[in-house]
Each structure stands twice: as C-alpha cells, then as structure tokens.
Amino acid sequence: MESESLRGLLDEYAELEEQLADPAVHADQARARKLGRRYAELAPVVKTVNELNATRSDLDAARELAEEDESFAEEAGRLADRLPALQARLTELLLPRDPYDGSDVVMEIKSGEGGEESALFAGDLLRMYLRFAERQGWTTEILDATPSDLGGYKDVTVAIKSKSADVDGVWARLKYEGGVHRVQRVPATESQGRIHTSAAGVLIYPEPEEVEVELDPNDLRIDVFRSSGPGGQSVNTTDSAVRITHLPTGVVVSCQNEKSQIQNRARAIQVLQARLQALAEEEAAAKAADARRSQVRTVDRSERVRTYNFPENRISDHRVNYKAYNLDQVLDGELAGVLDALRSADREERMARAQSGS
C-alpha cells in the first residue's frame, strides 16, 4: 500500500508529464529546464514503484496458482526474492536529495604553506579537475587566477558547467572535494632529493540557476585593475578586471576572464551571490546541527581530506579510508574511483540514518 507522501510524488510526476507535453511550457526555457529536471528526478521512483507493484501482483498470482500446480512454486520463490531489493531501492530513492545536485559549480583552489611547491600542487589539482571535467563532457572557465613564478597558482577560480540538465550534475559529483589536499613528494625546488609535505585548499560551492541572495550596493566595494596572464603578462591595456569585496562578510571575488569591465562585474556579482548563498546555508546547517557531515558545505574546510603520495603513487581519502595506487591516473583526470567511494559512503550513511529514524 502506497504511503500518502509516495502517492503525492506519483501525482506530481503525472502533473509534470502533462505540463511538459504542453508546447507553451517550452517557450520559457528556464521553466522547462526546471520541470524537466524534476521529472527526471522522479522517473526512477515511479519506475521502481511500478516494478514493485507488478512484482507483488505477480507473486500473489504465482502463489495462488502454486496451490493447484507445484511448478509455479519456483516462480513464486523467485518473485519473493526480488521484493527486498526493490524495496531497498525505493527506500534509497526516497531519501532526501541535496537540492543542488543538478547545479553547476564554482571551485577555488588556493596554495597553502609550502611556497612555490604548494602553488605548483595547486596547479596540479586544477589540471586534474579540468581533465576530469573534459572526460565528463563539461565545460570549464577560468574566472580569476594569480599565477606563481614557476607556473603554479597562488589561487585560481574556475566555473565548471554541465551541458545538459541532468538530475546529477557537476555538484553531485564534485561536492565532496572541499577541504585541504596534502601532497608528499620531492619538490621541483628541492636540490637534495628530500620528500616534502605541503598542501592546497579546495573550496567548492554550487552555482544555482536562480540565486536568492540580494545584495545591497552599500555593502560592496568594487575595485578595477588591469587583467594579467601567466608570468605577469598583460591580457589587455585597459582596467577591465573587477574585484568585489562584500564588506559585511569580507568575501572577495575577482573576475578578469571577460573582455569588458561590465562583463567581469556581472560575472563577479553572480559568483559573489552564489558564495554568499553557500555561506548562509553553511551557517544555518551548523546551527541546526543536522549531521550532514558528508556535505562539503557543512564540513570544516580546515580538515585534511586527501593525501597525494608521489613516491608510492598512492592516493588516500581519509574520510572513507579509500586508498589506491594509481595517483598518476587520478592526476590525469581519472577521479571516478575516489568520487564513487565518497558517494557510496554518503549514500550508506543516509540510508542508515533513514532506517534508524534519525
């Protein structure tokens, strides 16, 4: 028997199906995209409910027939064995979803202690994420960067976007990446071959399509400066780069990728709104103490999350005790293994909480 909440989801799915069949809805692309994403989100639930109901119906029929013909007993047993897996799948699908799983993201990578070696590692992390994004068919855009003297980055901000309106978008895959990433290797700056340990920080937040944060112009300090590329080379000869400081929070956003000051300002405002929304949700989650420890935006960003050990070609994620000896491949963008381990651990934790009723 379907619960009232499940019945509501099935009714919502039917309503969405009817709306998406209306050509007028597709005249508003933003609305059609939003409805389409929700429809795709509910589709696996509806499919599983239909499978579960069909299996129960077939089981009842097989048991009834088995009373007259024992040959149906085996079929009844097979159908009965299917039920627990279908019920478990439905329970998982009905777990509360992260509302930003379909969102694109903005990622910041900052060098930490370790000077040039840390900056070089920040550059390695950037290339790793860019290559992973390329493998996924996503698009990337460097919004702002401060290069180091040896070709690394003191800090760099990149937008990563999906080309499709998938239920599980960029945020769903990369939201666990926030935190301190530690590297152990012989730095290019080391003349005696000693292994050093340094780190870089990764901050990542969703860039929702509709940002609800309103900005008071009086809270903003806007500075303009000349864009520069790697090695200090000037990108253009006008003061087109923009730096916006949100005075109440101290959040600073820079953008120099666009060709005009107006474009850079608009892009910086958009990123600032997304950052402030993520900050507000982070603070609200901390106050509520809702135990969503696996979500990046509620995690202590000072926590060391991963170690990249070059001498052993080893990558370790300390949150889920993941360890693999394919560091070279991971740095080339093959992140699926570690990301799948993080996602699986998060799913298991949410399932355990649901079953315990907490």
C-alpha positions as CSV (number, residue, x, y, z in Angstrom):
1,M,0.0,0.0,0.0
2,E,1.4,3.4,-1.0
3,S,2.1,6.0,1.7
4,E,0.5,9.4,1.3
5,S,3.8,11.0,0.6
6,L,4.6,8.5,-2.1
7,R,1.2,9.0,-3.6
8,G,1.9,12.7,-3.7
9,L,5.1,12.1,-5.7
10,L,3.3,9.9,-8.2
11,D,0.7,12.6,-8.6
12,E,3.4,15.2,-9.1
13,Y,5.1,13.1,-11.7
14,A,1.8,12.8,-13.6
15,E,1.3,16.6,-13.4
16,L,4.8,17.2,-14.7
17,E,4.3,14.8,-17.6
18,E,1.2,16.8,-18.5
19,Q,2.9,20.1,-18.2
20,L,5.9,19.1,-20.3
21,A,3.6,17.9,-23.0
22,D,2.3,21.5,-23.4
23,P,4.3,23.4,-26.1
24,A,3.6,26.6,-24.3
25,V,5.8,25.5,-21.3
26,H,8.8,25.2,-23.6
27,A,8.6,28.8,-24.6
28,D,10.1,29.6,-21.2
29,Q,13.4,27.6,-21.3
30,A,14.3,28.2,-17.7
31,R,10.9,26.8,-16.5
32,A,11.1,23.9,-19.0
33,R,14.6,23.1,-17.7
34,K,13.4,23.2,-14.1
35,L,10.4,21.0,-14.8
36,G,12.4,18.6,-16.9
37,R,15.0,18.1,-14.1
38,R,12.3,17.4,-11.5
39,Y,10.6,15.0,-13.9
40,A,13.9,13.1,-14.5
41,E,14.4,13.1,-10.7
42,L,11.0,11.4,-10.1
43,A,11.2,9.0,-13.0
44,P,13.3,6.3,-11.2
45,V,10.9,6.5,-8.2
46,V,7.9,5.9,-10.5
47,K,9.7,3.1,-12.4
48,T,10.6,1.3,-9.1
49,V,7.1,1.7,-7.7
50,N,5.6,0.2,-10.9
51,E,8.1,-2.7,-10.7
52,L,7.4,-3.3,-7.1
53,N,3.6,-3.3,-7.6
54,A,3.9,-5.6,-10.6
55,T,6.1,-8.0,-8.7
56,R,3.7,-8.1,-5.8
57,S,0.8,-8.7,-8.2
58,D,2.7,-11.5,-10.0
59,L,3.7,-13.0,-6.7
60,D,0.1,-13.2,-5.5
61,A,-0.9,-14.8,-8.8
62,A,2.0,-17.3,-8.7
63,R,1.2,-18.3,-5.1
64,E,-2.4,-18.9,-6.0
65,L,-1.5,-21.0,-9.0
66,A,1.1,-22.9,-6.9
67,E,-1.8,-24.3,-4.8
68,E,-3.0,-26.1,-7.8
69,D,0.2,-26.6,-9.7
70,E,3.5,-27.0,-7.8
71,S,5.5,-25.9,-10.9
72,F,4.5,-22.3,-10.0
73,A,6.2,-22.6,-6.6
74,E,9.6,-21.9,-8.1
75,E,8.3,-18.8,-9.9
76,A,6.8,-17.6,-6.6
77,G,10.1,-18.0,-4.8
78,R,11.9,-16.1,-7.5
79,L,9.5,-13.2,-7.3
80,A,9.6,-13.2,-3.5
81,D,13.4,-12.9,-3.6
82,R,13.1,-9.8,-5.8
83,L,11.0,-7.8,-3.4
84,P,13.7,-6.9,-0.8
85,A,16.0,-5.5,-3.4
86,L,13.1,-3.4,-5.0
87,Q,12.0,-2.2,-1.6
88,A,15.6,-1.2,-0.7
89,R,16.0,0.6,-4.0
90,L,12.8,2.6,-3.4
91,T,13.9,3.5,0.2
92,E,17.1,4.9,-1.3
93,L,15.3,6.8,-4.0
94,L,13.0,8.4,-1.4
95,L,15.9,9.7,0.7
96,P,16.0,13.5,0.8
97,R,18.1,14.8,-2.0
98,D,20.6,17.6,-2.0
99,P,18.7,20.3,-3.8
100,Y,21.8,21.4,-5.6
101,D,22.8,18.0,-7.1
102,G,21.9,19.2,-10.6
103,S,23.8,22.5,-10.2
104,D,26.9,23.7,-11.8
105,V,29.8,24.8,-9.5
106,V,32.4,27.4,-8.8
107,M,35.7,26.0,-7.5
108,E,38.5,27.8,-5.8
109,I,42.0,26.3,-5.4
110,K,44.4,28.1,-3.1
111,S,48.0,27.3,-2.3
112,G,48.9,26.9,1.4
113,E,52.1,26.6,3.4
114,G,54.9,25.4,1.2
115,G,55.6,28.4,-1.0
116,E,56.2,27.6,-4.7
117,E,55.7,23.8,-4.1
118,S,52.2,24.4,-2.8
119,A,51.5,26.7,-5.7
120,L,52.7,24.0,-8.2
121,F,50.5,21.5,-6.4
122,A,47.5,23.9,-6.7
123,G,48.2,23.9,-10.5
124,D,48.3,20.1,-10.5
125,L,44.9,20.0,-8.8
126,L,43.5,22.5,-11.3
127,R,44.7,20.3,-14.2
128,M,43.2,17.2,-12.5
129,Y,39.8,18.8,-12.3
130,L,39.9,20.3,-15.8
131,R,40.8,16.9,-17.2
132,F,38.1,15.2,-15.2
133,A,35.6,17.8,-16.4
134,E,36.7,17.2,-20.0
135,R,36.1,13.4,-19.6
136,Q,32.5,14.2,-18.3
137,G,31.8,16.5,-21.3
138,W,31.5,19.5,-19.0
139,T,32.7,23.0,-19.9
140,T,35.2,25.0,-17.8
141,E,36.0,28.6,-17.5
142,I,38.9,30.2,-15.5
143,L,37.3,33.2,-13.8
144,D,40.3,34.5,-12.0
145,A,43.9,33.4,-11.3
146,T,47.1,34.5,-9.6
147,P,50.0,32.6,-11.2
148,S,53.2,31.8,-9.3
149,D,56.7,32.3,-10.7
150,L,57.3,28.7,-11.5
151,G,54.0,28.1,-13.3
152,G,51.7,27.1,-10.5
153,Y,48.9,29.1,-8.9
154,K,48.7,31.0,-5.7
155,D,44.9,30.9,-6.2
156,V,42.6,30.2,-9.1
157,T,38.8,30.2,-9.5
158,V,37.1,28.1,-12.1
159,A,33.5,27.6,-13.1
160,I,32.5,24.1,-14.2
161,K,29.3,23.6,-16.0
162,S,27.3,20.7,-17.4
163,K,25.9,20.9,-21.0
164,S,22.7,19.1,-20.0
165,A,20.0,19.4,-17.4
166,D,20.9,16.1,-15.6
167,V,19.5,15.3,-12.2
168,D,23.0,14.6,-11.0
169,G,25.1,17.4,-12.3
170,V,28.5,18.8,-11.5
171,W,27.8,19.4,-7.8
172,A,26.6,15.9,-7.3
173,R,30.0,14.6,-8.4
174,L,32.4,17.2,-7.0
175,K,30.7,18.4,-3.8
176,Y,32.9,16.2,-1.7
177,E,36.2,17.8,-2.9
178,G,36.2,20.7,-0.5
179,G,39.0,20.7,2.1
180,V,42.7,20.5,2.5
181,H,44.5,18.4,-0.1
182,R,48.0,17.3,1.1
183,V,50.9,16.3,-1.2
184,Q,54.0,14.3,-0.4
185,R,56.8,14.4,-3.0
186,V,60.2,15.7,-3.9
187,P,59.5,19.3,-4.9
188,A,60.9,20.8,-8.1
189,T,62.6,23.4,-5.8
190,E,64.4,20.7,-3.8
191,S,68.0,20.2,-4.7
192,Q,68.8,17.3,-2.3
193,G,66.0,14.9,-3.2
194,R,64.2,15.1,0.1
195,I,60.4,14.4,0.3
196,H,58.4,17.4,1.4
197,T,54.8,17.7,2.5
198,S,52.7,20.7,1.5
199,A,49.1,21.4,0.9
200,A,46.5,23.3,-1.1
201,G,42.9,24.2,-0.2
202,V,39.9,23.5,-2.4
203,L,36.6,25.3,-1.8
204,I,33.6,24.4,-3.9
205,Y,30.1,25.7,-3.9
206,P,27.0,25.2,-6.2
207,E,26.1,27.9,-8.6
208,P,22.3,27.6,-8.7
209,E,20.3,28.9,-11.7
210,E,18.3,31.2,-9.5
211,V,20.3,32.9,-6.8
212,E,18.1,34.2,-4.0
213,V,20.7,36.4,-2.2
214,E,20.0,40.1,-2.6
215,L,23.0,42.5,-2.5
216,D,22.9,46.0,-1.0
217,P,25.2,48.2,-3.2
218,N,26.3,49.9,0.0
219,D,27.8,46.7,1.2
220,L,30.1,46.4,-1.8
221,R,33.5,47.8,-2.5
222,I,34.3,47.5,-6.2
223,D,37.9,47.9,-7.5
224,V,39.0,47.7,-11.1
225,F,42.5,46.8,-12.3
226,R,44.4,45.6,-15.3
227,S,43.9,41.9,-16.3
228,S,47.1,39.9,-16.3
229,G,48.0,36.4,-17.6
230,P,50.7,33.9,-16.6
231,G,54.1,35.4,-15.8
232,G,52.6,38.8,-15.3
233,Q,51.8,39.4,-19.0
234,S,49.1,41.9,-19.6
235,V,46.0,40.5,-21.2
236,N,44.8,43.9,-22.4
237,T,45.7,47.5,-21.8
238,T,42.5,48.6,-20.1
239,D,41.4,48.3,-16.5
240,S,38.8,45.6,-17.2
241,A,39.3,43.2,-14.3
242,V,37.0,43.6,-11.4
243,R,37.4,42.8,-7.7
244,I,34.3,43.0,-5.4
245,T,34.5,42.9,-1.6
246,H,31.4,42.2,0.4
247,L,32.1,44.4,3.4
248,P,29.8,42.6,6.0
249,T,31.4,39.2,5.4
250,G,34.7,40.0,4.0
251,V,34.1,37.7,1.0
252,V,36.2,38.8,-2.0
253,V,35.5,37.8,-5.6
254,S,37.7,38.7,-8.6
255,C,36.9,38.2,-12.3
256,Q,39.2,39.0,-15.2
257,N,38.3,36.5,-17.8
258,E,35.7,38.5,-19.7
259,K,36.7,41.1,-22.3
260,S,35.0,44.1,-20.7
261,Q,34.7,45.6,-17.3
262,I,30.9,45.4,-17.4
263,Q,31.0,41.7,-18.2
264,N,33.6,41.0,-15.5
265,R,31.5,42.9,-13.0
266,A,28.3,41.0,-13.9
267,R,30.1,37.7,-13.6
268,A,31.7,38.6,-10.3
269,I,28.4,39.6,-8.9
270,Q,26.9,36.3,-9.9
271,V,29.8,34.4,-8.2
272,L,29.5,36.6,-5.1
273,Q,25.8,35.8,-4.8
274,A,26.5,32.1,-5.1
275,R,29.2,32.2,-2.4
276,L,27.0,34.2,0.0
277,Q,24.2,31.7,-0.5
278,A,26.5,28.8,0.2
279,L,27.8,30.7,3.3
280,A,24.3,31.3,4.6
281,E,23.4,27.7,4.2
282,E,26.6,26.6,5.8
283,E,25.8,28.7,8.9
284,A,22.2,27.6,9.0
285,A,23.3,23.9,8.8
286,A,25.8,24.4,11.6
287,K,23.2,26.0,13.9
288,A,20.7,23.2,13.1
289,A,23.3,20.5,13.7
290,D,21.6,18.3,11.2
291,A,24.5,15.9,11.0
292,R,25.0,16.3,7.2
293,R,28.7,15.8,7.8
294,S,29.4,14.4,4.3
295,Q,28.2,17.5,2.5
296,V,31.1,19.8,1.6
297,R,29.3,23.0,2.6
298,T,28.9,21.7,6.2
299,V,32.4,20.3,6.5
300,D,35.2,22.0,8.3
301,R,37.3,23.3,5.4
302,S,40.5,23.1,7.5
303,E,40.1,19.3,7.7
304,R,42.7,17.3,5.7
305,V,40.6,15.3,3.3
306,R,43.1,13.7,1.0
307,T,46.8,12.8,0.6
308,Y,48.6,12.5,-2.7
309,N,51.8,10.5,-2.2
310,F,54.0,10.6,-5.2
311,P,56.8,8.2,-4.1
312,E,54.2,5.4,-3.6
313,N,51.9,6.6,-6.5
314,R,49.2,6.4,-3.8
315,I,46.1,8.5,-3.2
316,S,44.3,8.3,0.1
317,D,41.0,9.8,1.1
318,H,40.9,10.0,4.9
319,R,37.1,10.4,5.2
320,V,36.2,7.0,3.8
321,N,39.6,5.1,4.2
322,Y,39.9,5.0,0.4
323,K,43.3,4.0,-0.9
324,A,44.6,3.3,-4.4
325,Y,47.9,3.2,-6.1
326,N,47.0,5.0,-9.3
327,L,47.9,8.5,-8.4
328,D,49.3,9.3,-11.9
329,Q,46.0,8.3,-13.5
330,V,44.0,10.3,-10.9
331,L,46.0,13.4,-11.6
332,D,45.3,12.8,-15.3
333,G,41.6,13.2,-14.5
334,E,40.6,9.6,-13.7
335,L,38.8,10.6,-10.5
336,A,35.8,8.2,-10.8
337,G,37.2,5.7,-8.2
338,V,37.6,8.0,-5.3
339,L,34.4,10.0,-6.1
340,D,32.4,6.8,-6.3
341,A,33.8,5.8,-2.9
342,L,32.8,9.1,-1.3
343,R,29.3,9.0,-2.9
344,S,28.8,5.4,-1.8
345,A,29.8,6.2,1.8
346,D,27.4,9.2,1.8
347,R,24.6,7.0,0.5
348,E,25.2,4.3,3.1
349,E,25.2,6.9,5.9
350,R,21.9,8.4,4.7
351,M,20.4,5.0,4.4
352,A,21.5,4.1,8.0
353,R,20.0,7.4,9.3
354,A,16.7,6.7,7.5
355,Q,16.5,3.2,8.9
356,S,17.2,4.4,12.4
357,G,14.7,7.2,12.1
358,S,17.2,9.9,12.9
